[in-house]
Amino acid sequence: MQVPDRKESPSQSASVSSPDQADAPLRAIAYSLDALIPGFYFWLGAIKIRLGGSLAENTYPGTIHSPVGIAVVLPGYRIYSTYQGSYDP
């Protein structure tokens, strides 16, 4: 009896620890702030809270370079944030 080879599908071959998916919640916050999508955003180390906003696009390379921050984006492109850095990688 032969056992078929286990082949990984393309979706399984991408590991969660790849650079693009290393910190998806923080990338989603960075994307939402960068695109001025209304919502409430909070990050503190491993704790990341995003109320509103959007998931980051697969091609979005940005991130947040601060371990702690809070931000509110209101309709009409009003942003109030403790983060003043760049979203560039």
PDB file as gemmi writes it, atoms N, CA and C in Angstrom:
CRYST1    1.000    1.000    1.000  90.00  90.00  90.00 P 1                      
ATOM      1  N   MET A   1       0.843  -1.178   0.000  1.00  0.00           N  
ATOM      2  CA  MET A   1       0.000   0.000   0.000  1.00  0.00           C  
ATOM      3  C   MET A   1       0.881   1.232   0.000  1.00  0.00           C  
ATOM      4  N   GLN A   2       0.639   2.118  -0.924  1.00  0.00           N  
ATOM      5  CA  GLN A   2       1.414   3.346  -1.003  1.00  0.00           C  
ATOM      6  C   GLN A   2       0.706   4.459  -0.255  1.00  0.00           C  
ATOM      7  N   VAL A   3       1.508   5.259   0.407  1.00  0.00           N  
ATOM      8  CA  VAL A   3       0.986   6.436   1.084  1.00  0.00           C  
ATOM      9  C   VAL A   3       1.277   7.631   0.187  1.00  0.00           C  
ATOM     10  N   PRO A   4       0.250   8.373  -0.202  1.00  0.00           N  
ATOM     11  CA  PRO A   4       0.498   9.514  -1.094  1.00  0.00           C  
ATOM     12  C   PRO A   4       1.345  10.574  -0.400  1.00  0.00           C  
ATOM     13  N   ASP A   5       2.173  11.230  -1.214  1.00  0.00           N  
ATOM     14  CA  ASP A   5       2.988  12.318  -0.677  1.00  0.00           C  
ATOM     15  C   ASP A   5       2.076  13.447  -0.232  1.00  0.00           C  
ATOM     16  N   ARG A   6       2.442  14.025   0.875  1.00  0.00           N  
ATOM     17  CA  ARG A   6       1.674  15.170   1.366  1.00  0.00           C  
ATOM     18  C   ARG A   6       2.233  16.417   0.707  1.00  0.00           C  
ATOM     19  N   LYS A   7       1.402  17.069  -0.051  1.00  0.00           N  
ATOM     20  CA  LYS A   7       1.818  18.297  -0.728  1.00  0.00           C  
ATOM     21  C   LYS A   7       1.102  19.461  -0.084  1.00  0.00           C  
ATOM     22  N   GLU A   8       1.853  20.523   0.117  1.00  0.00           N  
ATOM     23  CA  GLU A   8       1.266  21.714   0.717  1.00  0.00           C  
ATOM     24  C   GLU A   8       0.609  22.551  -0.362  1.00  0.00           C  
ATOM     25  N   SER A   9      -0.553  23.048  -0.048  1.00  0.00           N  
ATOM     26  CA  SER A   9      -1.201  23.976  -0.963  1.00  0.00           C  
ATOM     27  C   SER A   9      -0.520  25.330  -0.824  1.00  0.00           C  
ATOM     28  N   PRO A  10      -0.666  26.217  -1.801  1.00  0.00           N  
ATOM     29  CA  PRO A  10      -0.026  27.541  -1.700  1.00  0.00           C  
ATOM     30  C   PRO A  10      -0.415  28.290  -0.439  1.00  0.00           C  
ATOM     31  N   SER A  11      -1.654  28.104   0.030  1.00  0.00           N  
ATOM     32  CA  SER A  11      -2.059  28.820   1.240  1.00  0.00           C  
ATOM     33  C   SER A  11      -1.374  28.262   2.475  1.00  0.00           C  
ATOM     34  N   GLN A  12      -1.008  26.971   2.465  1.00  0.00           N  
ATOM     35  CA  GLN A  12      -0.331  26.377   3.604  1.00  0.00           C  
ATOM     36  C   GLN A  12       1.162  26.638   3.586  1.00  0.00           C  
ATOM     37  N   SER A  13       1.721  26.909   2.418  1.00  0.00           N  
ATOM     38  CA  SER A  13       3.168  27.078   2.331  1.00  0.00           C  
ATOM     39  C   SER A  13       3.635  28.397   2.937  1.00  0.00           C  
ATOM     40  N   ALA A  14       2.771  29.380   2.997  1.00  0.00           N  
ATOM     41  CA  ALA A  14       3.143  30.654   3.619  1.00  0.00           C  
ATOM     42  C   ALA A  14       3.011  30.510   5.125  1.00  0.00           C  
ATOM     43  N   SER A  15       4.098  30.655   5.822  1.00  0.00           N  
ATOM     44  CA  SER A  15       4.056  30.489   7.271  1.00  0.00           C  
ATOM     45  C   SER A  15       3.606  31.775   7.938  1.00  0.00           C  
ATOM     46  N   VAL A  16       3.074  31.630   9.126  1.00  0.00           N  
ATOM     47  CA  VAL A  16       2.587  32.786   9.872  1.00  0.00           C  
ATOM     48  C   VAL A  16       3.735  33.690  10.276  1.00  0.00           C  
ATOM     49  N   SER A  17       4.932  33.150  10.391  1.00  0.00           N  
ATOM     50  CA  SER A  17       6.061  33.946  10.850  1.00  0.00           C  
ATOM     51  C   SER A  17       6.811  34.644   9.720  1.00  0.00           C  
ATOM     52  N   SER A  18       6.253  34.625   8.499  1.00  0.00           N  
ATOM     53  CA  SER A  18       6.916  35.330   7.413  1.00  0.00           C  
ATOM     54  C   SER A  18       6.883  36.828   7.690  1.00  0.00           C  
ATOM     55  N   PRO A  19       7.813  37.583   7.120  1.00  0.00           N  
ATOM     56  CA  PRO A  19       7.870  39.015   7.400  1.00  0.00           C  
ATOM     57  C   PRO A  19       6.566  39.737   7.093  1.00  0.00           C  
ATOM     58  N   ASP A  20       5.857  39.304   6.038  1.00  0.00           N  
ATOM     59  CA  ASP A  20       4.615  39.973   5.676  1.00  0.00           C  
ATOM     60  C   ASP A  20       3.513  39.740   6.696  1.00  0.00           C  
ATOM     61  N   GLN A  21       3.543  38.598   7.377  1.00  0.00           N  
ATOM     62  CA  GLN A  21       2.495  38.257   8.327  1.00  0.00           C  
ATOM     63  C   GLN A  21       2.995  38.238   9.761  1.00  0.00           C  
ATOM     64  N   ALA A  22       4.182  38.761  10.000  1.00  0.00           N  
ATOM     65  CA  ALA A  22       4.785  38.689  11.330  1.00  0.00           C  
ATOM     66  C   ALA A  22       3.899  39.316  12.388  1.00  0.00           C  
ATOM     67  N   ASP A  23       3.306  40.454  12.114  1.00  0.00           N  
ATOM     68  CA  ASP A  23       2.432  41.114  13.074  1.00  0.00           C  
ATOM     69  C   ASP A  23       1.257  41.734  12.326  1.00  0.00           C  
ATOM     70  N   ALA A  24       0.358  40.873  11.870  1.00  0.00           N  
ATOM     71  CA  ALA A  24      -0.780  41.323  11.072  1.00  0.00           C  
ATOM     72  C   ALA A  24      -1.659  42.345  11.796  1.00  0.00           C  
ATOM     73  N   PRO A  25      -1.940  42.191  13.098  1.00  0.00           N  
ATOM     74  CA  PRO A  25      -2.760  43.217  13.764  1.00  0.00           C  
ATOM     75  C   PRO A  25      -2.106  44.601  13.761  1.00  0.00           C  
ATOM     76  N   LEU A  26      -0.793  44.665  13.962  1.00  0.00           N  
ATOM     77  CA  LEU A  26      -0.108  45.961  13.951  1.00  0.00           C  
ATOM     78  C   LEU A  26      -0.055  46.537  12.538  1.00  0.00           C  
ATOM     79  N   ARG A  27       0.103  45.675  11.529  1.00  0.00           N  
ATOM     80  CA  ARG A  27       0.067  46.137  10.139  1.00  0.00           C  
ATOM     81  C   ARG A  27      -1.312  46.681   9.794  1.00  0.00           C  
ATOM     82  N   ALA A  28      -2.369  46.049  10.326  1.00  0.00           N  
ATOM     83  CA  ALA A  28      -3.730  46.526  10.075  1.00  0.00           C  
ATOM     84  C   ALA A  28      -3.936  47.906  10.694  1.00  0.00           C  
ATOM     85  N   ILE A  29      -3.383  48.112  11.879  1.00  0.00           N  
ATOM     86  CA  ILE A  29      -3.476  49.429  12.517  1.00  0.00           C  
ATOM     87  C   ILE A  29      -2.703  50.459  11.702  1.00  0.00           C  
ATOM     88  N   ALA A  30      -1.489  50.114  11.284  1.00  0.00           N  
ATOM     89  CA  ALA A  30      -0.678  51.038  10.485  1.00  0.00           C  
ATOM     90  C   ALA A  30      -1.384  51.390   9.178  1.00  0.00           C  
ATOM     91  N   TYR A  31      -1.949  50.387   8.521  1.00  0.00           N  
ATOM     92  CA  TYR A  31      -2.657  50.619   7.261  1.00  0.00           C  
ATOM     93  C   TYR A  31      -3.855  51.542   7.474  1.00  0.00           C  
ATOM     94  N   SER A  32      -4.622  51.273   8.524  1.00  0.00           N  
ATOM     95  CA  SER A  32      -5.810  52.077   8.801  1.00  0.00           C  
ATOM     96  C   SER A  32      -5.456  53.522   9.126  1.00  0.00           C  
ATOM     97  N   LEU A  33      -4.386  53.718   9.887  1.00  0.00           N  
ATOM     98  CA  LEU A  33      -3.957  55.082  10.203  1.00  0.00           C  
ATOM     99  C   LEU A  33      -3.410  55.779   8.965  1.00  0.00           C  
ATOM    100  N   ASP A  34      -2.629  55.060   8.179  1.00  0.00           N  
ATOM    101  CA  ASP A  34      -2.032  55.621   6.974  1.00  0.00           C  
ATOM    102  C   ASP A  34      -3.112  56.021   5.965  1.00  0.00           C  
ATOM    103  N   ALA A  35      -4.174  55.220   5.874  1.00  0.00           N  
ATOM    104  CA  ALA A  35      -5.255  55.498   4.931  1.00  0.00           C  
ATOM    105  C   ALA A  35      -6.349  56.375   5.537  1.00  0.00           C  
ATOM    106  N   LEU A  36      -6.188  56.777   6.801  1.00  0.00           N  
ATOM    107  CA  LEU A  36      -7.157  57.611   7.520  1.00  0.00           C  
ATOM    108  C   LEU A  36      -8.551  56.985   7.544  1.00  0.00           C  
ATOM    109  N   ILE A  37      -8.608  55.697   7.840  1.00  0.00           N  
ATOM    110  CA  ILE A  37      -9.880  54.986   7.950  1.00  0.00           C  
ATOM    111  C   ILE A  37     -10.400  55.165   9.371  1.00  0.00           C  
ATOM    112  N   PRO A  38     -11.610  55.698   9.535  1.00  0.00           N  
ATOM    113  CA  PRO A  38     -12.128  55.977  10.878  1.00  0.00           C  
ATOM    114  C   PRO A  38     -12.119  54.761  11.797  1.00  0.00           C  
ATOM    115  N   GLY A  39     -11.714  55.012  13.047  1.00  0.00           N  
ATOM    116  CA  GLY A  39     -11.698  53.951  14.040  1.00  0.00           C  
ATOM    117  C   GLY A  39     -10.902  54.354  15.264  1.00  0.00           C  
ATOM    118  N   PHE A  40     -10.875  53.446  16.235  1.00  0.00           N  
ATOM    119  CA  PHE A  40     -10.097  53.610  17.462  1.00  0.00           C  
ATOM    120  C   PHE A  40      -9.012  52.553  17.444  1.00  0.00           C  
ATOM    121  N   TYR A  41      -7.774  52.949  17.729  1.00  0.00           N  
ATOM    122  CA  TYR A  41      -6.630  52.047  17.643  1.00  0.00           C  
ATOM    123  C   TYR A  41      -5.783  52.171  18.903  1.00  0.00           C  
ATOM    124  N   PHE A  42      -5.393  51.027  19.441  1.00  0.00           N  
ATOM    125  CA  PHE A  42      -4.570  50.996  20.652  1.00  0.00           C  
ATOM    126  C   PHE A  42      -3.596  49.840  20.533  1.00  0.00           C  
ATOM    127  N   TRP A  43      -2.330  50.088  20.837  1.00  0.00           N  
ATOM    128  CA  TRP A  43      -1.338  49.016  20.846  1.00  0.00           C  
ATOM    129  C   TRP A  43      -0.401  49.215  22.022  1.00  0.00           C  
ATOM    130  N   LEU A  44      -0.146  48.125  22.714  1.00  0.00           N  
ATOM    131  CA  LEU A  44       0.728  48.111  23.885  1.00  0.00           C  
ATOM    132  C   LEU A  44       1.396  46.747  23.926  1.00  0.00           C  
ATOM    133  N   GLY A  45       2.603  46.670  23.373  1.00  0.00           N  
ATOM    134  CA  GLY A  45       3.305  45.391  23.317  1.00  0.00           C  
ATOM    135  C   GLY A  45       2.518  44.378  22.503  1.00  0.00           C  
ATOM    136  N   ALA A  46       2.133  43.273  23.148  1.00  0.00           N  
ATOM    137  CA  ALA A  46       1.400  42.217  22.452  1.00  0.00           C  
ATOM    138  C   ALA A  46      -0.096  42.501  22.348  1.00  0.00           C  
ATOM    139  N   ILE A  47      -0.578  43.518  23.033  1.00  0.00           N  
ATOM    140  CA  ILE A  47      -2.002  43.863  23.004  1.00  0.00           C  
ATOM    141  C   ILE A  47      -2.249  44.857  21.875  1.00  0.00           C  
ATOM    142  N   LYS A  48      -3.116  44.473  20.960  1.00  0.00           N  
ATOM    143  CA  LYS A  48      -3.480  45.352  19.848  1.00  0.00           C  
ATOM    144  C   LYS A  48      -4.988  45.364  19.716  1.00  0.00           C  
ATOM    145  N   ILE A  49      -5.591  46.551  19.764  1.00  0.00           N  
ATOM    146  CA  ILE A  49      -7.038  46.692  19.657  1.00  0.00           C  
ATOM    147  C   ILE A  49      -7.339  47.616  18.488  1.00  0.00           C  
ATOM    148  N   ARG A  50      -8.198  47.135  17.598  1.00  0.00           N  
ATOM    149  CA  ARG A  50      -8.613  47.931  16.440  1.00  0.00           C  
ATOM    150  C   ARG A  50     -10.129  47.872  16.360  1.00  0.00           C  
ATOM    151  N   LEU A  51     -10.777  48.984  16.646  1.00  0.00           N  
ATOM    152  CA  LEU A  51     -12.229  49.096  16.507  1.00  0.00           C  
ATOM    153  C   LEU A  51     -12.492  49.977  15.299  1.00  0.00           C  
ATOM    154  N   GLY A  52     -12.968  49.382  14.234  1.00  0.00           N  
ATOM    155  CA  GLY A  52     -13.100  50.085  12.967  1.00  0.00           C  
ATOM    156  C   GLY A  52     -11.879  49.781  12.127  1.00  0.00           C  
ATOM    157  N   GLY A  53     -11.587  50.634  11.206  1.00  0.00           N  
ATOM    158  CA  GLY A  53     -10.408  50.433  10.373  1.00  0.00           C  
ATOM    159  C   GLY A  53     -10.596  49.304   9.384  1.00  0.00           C  
ATOM    160  N   SER A  54      -9.480  48.773   8.902  1.00  0.00           N  
ATOM    161  CA  SER A  54      -9.500  47.745   7.877  1.00  0.00           C  
ATOM    162  C   SER A  54      -8.271  46.864   7.996  1.00  0.00           C  
ATOM    163  N   LEU A  55      -8.372  45.651   7.473  1.00  0.00           N  
ATOM    164  CA  LEU A  55      -7.194  44.798   7.383  1.00  0.00           C  
ATOM    165  C   LEU A  55      -6.254  45.375   6.334  1.00  0.00           C  
ATOM    166  N   ALA A  56      -4.968  45.149   6.520  1.00  0.00           N  
ATOM    167  CA  ALA A  56      -3.975  45.649   5.565  1.00  0.00           C  
ATOM    168  C   ALA A  56      -4.031  44.835   4.277  1.00  0.00           C  
ATOM    169  N   GLU A  57      -3.795  45.504   3.169  1.00  0.00           N  
ATOM    170  CA  GLU A  57      -3.684  44.796   1.896  1.00  0.00           C  
ATOM    171  C   GLU A  57      -2.428  43.938   1.929  1.00  0.00           C  
ATOM    172  N   ASN A  58      -2.417  42.862   1.151  1.00  0.00           N  
ATOM    173  CA  ASN A  58      -1.263  41.957   1.136  1.00  0.00           C  
ATOM    174  C   ASN A  58       0.015  42.647   0.694  1.00  0.00           C  
ATOM    175  N   THR A  59      -0.103  43.661  -0.134  1.00  0.00           N  
ATOM    176  CA  THR A  59       1.084  44.344  -0.654  1.00  0.00           C  
ATOM    177  C   THR A  59       1.516  45.525   0.208  1.00  0.00           C  
ATOM    178  N   TYR A  60       0.766  45.819   1.265  1.00  0.00           N  
ATOM    179  CA  TYR A  60       1.103  46.968   2.114  1.00  0.00           C  
ATOM    180  C   TYR A  60       2.319  46.634   2.976  1.00  0.00           C  
ATOM    181  N   PRO A  61       3.429  47.371   2.827  1.00  0.00           N  
ATOM    182  CA  PRO A  61       4.653  47.042   3.567  1.00  0.00           C  
ATOM    183  C   PRO A  61       4.793  47.761   4.904  1.00  0.00           C  
ATOM    184  N   GLY A  62       3.906  48.681   5.204  1.00  0.00           N  
ATOM    185  CA  GLY A  62       4.084  49.550   6.369  1.00  0.00           C  
ATOM    186  C   GLY A  62       3.946  48.857   7.711  1.00  0.00           C  
ATOM    187  N   THR A  63       4.441  49.534   8.735  1.00  0.00           N  
ATOM    188  CA  THR A  63       4.334  49.060  10.106  1.00  0.00           C  
ATOM    189  C   THR A  63       4.434  50.257  11.036  1.00  0.00           C  
ATOM    190  N   ILE A  64       4.260  50.017  12.308  1.00  0.00           N  
ATOM    191  CA  ILE A  64       4.405  51.060  13.321  1.00  0.00           C  
ATOM    192  C   ILE A  64       5.671  50.753  14.103  1.00  0.00           C  
ATOM    193  N   HIS A  65       6.504  51.754  14.287  1.00  0.00           N  
ATOM    194  CA  HIS A  65       7.799  51.560  14.936  1.00  0.00           C  
ATOM    195  C   HIS A  65       7.782  51.992  16.396  1.00  0.00           C  
ATOM    196  N   SER A  66       6.675  51.815  17.061  1.00  0.00           N  
ATOM    197  CA  SER A  66       6.544  52.192  18.461  1.00  0.00           C  
ATOM    198  C   SER A  66       5.817  51.069  19.196  1.00  0.00           C  
ATOM    199  N   PRO A  67       6.301  50.673  20.373  1.00  0.00           N  
ATOM    200  CA  PRO A  67       5.637  49.585  21.097  1.00  0.00           C  
ATOM    201  C   PRO A  67       4.342  50.011  21.785  1.00  0.00           C  
ATOM    202  N   VAL A  68       4.115  51.309  21.935  1.00  0.00           N  
ATOM    203  CA  VAL A  68       2.945  51.810  22.656  1.00  0.00           C  
ATOM    204  C   VAL A  68       2.328  52.968  21.886  1.00  0.00           C  
ATOM    205  N   GLY A  69       1.005  52.982  21.795  1.00  0.00           N  
ATOM    206  CA  GLY A  69       0.349  54.117  21.163  1.00  0.00           C  
ATOM    207  C   GLY A  69      -1.156  53.993  21.186  1.00  0.00           C  
ATOM    208  N   ILE A  70      -1.784  55.113  20.934  1.00  0.00           N  
ATOM    209  CA  ILE A  70      -3.239  55.185  20.858  1.00  0.00           C  
ATOM    210  C   ILE A  70      -3.588  56.209  19.784  1.00  0.00           C  
ATOM    211  N   ALA A  71      -4.648  55.929  19.049  1.00  0.00           N  
ATOM    212  CA  ALA A  71      -5.052  56.852  17.984  1.00  0.00           C  
ATOM    213  C   ALA A  71      -6.551  56.766  17.762  1.00  0.00           C  
ATOM    214  N   VAL A  72      -7.106  57.873  17.336  1.00  0.00           N  
ATOM    215  CA  VAL A  72      -8.512  57.948  16.944  1.00  0.00           C  
ATOM    216  C   VAL A  72      -8.554  58.659  15.602  1.00  0.00           C  
ATOM    217  N   VAL A  73      -9.214  58.040  14.633  1.00  0.00           N  
ATOM    218  CA  VAL A  73      -9.436  58.676  13.338  1.00  0.00           C  
ATOM    219  C   VAL A  73     -10.938  58.895  13.219  1.00  0.00           C  
ATOM    220  N   LEU A  74     -11.325  60.143  13.019  1.00  0.00           N  
ATOM    221  CA  LEU A  74     -12.732  60.507  12.908  1.00  0.00           C  
ATOM    222  C   LEU A  74     -13.097  60.738  11.447  1.00  0.00           C  
ATOM    223  N   PRO A  75     -14.381  60.596  11.115  1.00  0.00           N  
ATOM    224  CA  PRO A  75     -14.796  60.927   9.747  1.00  0.00           C  
ATOM    225  C   PRO A  75     -14.405  62.367   9.423  1.00  0.00           C  
ATOM    226  N   GLY A  76     -14.091  62.614   8.192  1.00  0.00           N  
ATOM    227  CA  GLY A  76     -13.632  63.945   7.796  1.00  0.00           C  
ATOM    228  C   GLY A  76     -12.123  64.057   7.900  1.00  0.00           C  
ATOM    229  N   TYR A  77     -11.444  62.918   8.020  1.00  0.00           N  
ATOM    230  CA  TYR A  77      -9.978  62.857   8.033  1.00  0.00           C  
ATOM    231  C   TYR A  77      -9.346  63.567   9.216  1.00  0.00           C  
ATOM    232  N   ARG A  78     -10.006  63.574  10.354  1.00  0.00           N  
ATOM    233  CA  ARG A  78      -9.416  64.104  11.593  1.00  0.00           C  
ATOM    234  C   ARG A  78      -8.718  62.952  12.297  1.00  0.00           C  
ATOM    235  N   ILE A  79      -7.441  63.136  12.623  1.00  0.00           N  
ATOM    236  CA  ILE A  79      -6.682  62.093  13.299  1.00  0.00           C  
ATOM    237  C   ILE A  79      -6.039  62.672  14.551  1.00  0.00           C  
ATOM    238  N   TYR A  80      -6.173  61.937  15.625  1.00  0.00           N  
ATOM    239  CA  TYR A  80      -5.540  62.282  16.898  1.00  0.00           C  
ATOM    240  C   TYR A  80      -4.743  61.058  17.316  1.00  0.00           C  
ATOM    241  N   SER A  81      -3.423  61.194  17.384  1.00  0.00           N  
ATOM    242  CA  SER A  81      -2.575  60.035  17.621  1.00  0.00           C  
ATOM    243  C   SER A  81      -1.358  60.400  18.453  1.00  0.00           C  
ATOM    244  N   THR A  82      -0.937  59.462  19.291  1.00  0.00           N  
ATOM    245  CA  THR A  82       0.319  59.638  20.018  1.00  0.00           C  
ATOM    246  C   THR A  82       1.496  59.258  19.134  1.00  0.00           C  
ATOM    247  N   TYR A  83       1.232  58.541  18.037  1.00  0.00           N  
ATOM    248  CA  TYR A  83       2.300  58.086  17.144  1.00  0.00           C  
ATOM    249  C   TYR A  83       2.612  59.160  16.117  1.00  0.00           C  
ATOM    250  N   GLN A  84       3.852  59.604  16.073  1.00  0.00           N  
ATOM    251  CA  GLN A  84       4.267  60.652  15.141  1.00  0.00           C  
ATOM    252  C   GLN A  84       5.303  60.163  14.135  1.00  0.00           C  
ATOM    253  N   GLY A  85       5.573  58.862  14.124  1.00  0.00           N  
ATOM    254  CA  GLY A  85       6.608  58.315  13.251  1.00  0.00           C  
ATOM    255  C   GLY A  85       6.103  58.013  11.853  1.00  0.00           C  
ATOM    256  N   SER A  86       6.945  57.331  11.110  1.00  0.00           N  
ATOM    257  CA  SER A  86       6.656  56.944   9.738  1.00  0.00           C  
ATOM    258  C   SER A  86       6.055  55.541   9.717  1.00  0.00           C  
ATOM    259  N   TYR A  87       5.286  55.243   8.682  1.00  0.00           N  
ATOM    260  CA  TYR A  87       4.726  53.908   8.505  1.00  0.00           C  
ATOM    261  C   TYR A  87       5.583  53.071   7.560  1.00  0.00           C  
ATOM    262  N   ASP A  88       6.685  53.631   7.070  1.00  0.00           N  
ATOM    263  CA  ASP A  88       7.566  52.913   6.155  1.00  0.00           C  
ATOM    264  C   ASP A  88       8.255  51.767   6.883  1.00  0.00           C  
ATOM    265  N   PRO A  89       8.537  50.672   6.148  1.00  0.00           N  
ATOM    266  CA  PRO A  89       9.201  49.521   6.799  1.00  0.00           C  
ATOM    267  C   PRO A  89      10.591  49.826   7.299  1.00  0.00           C  
TER     268      PRO A  89                                                      
END                                                                             
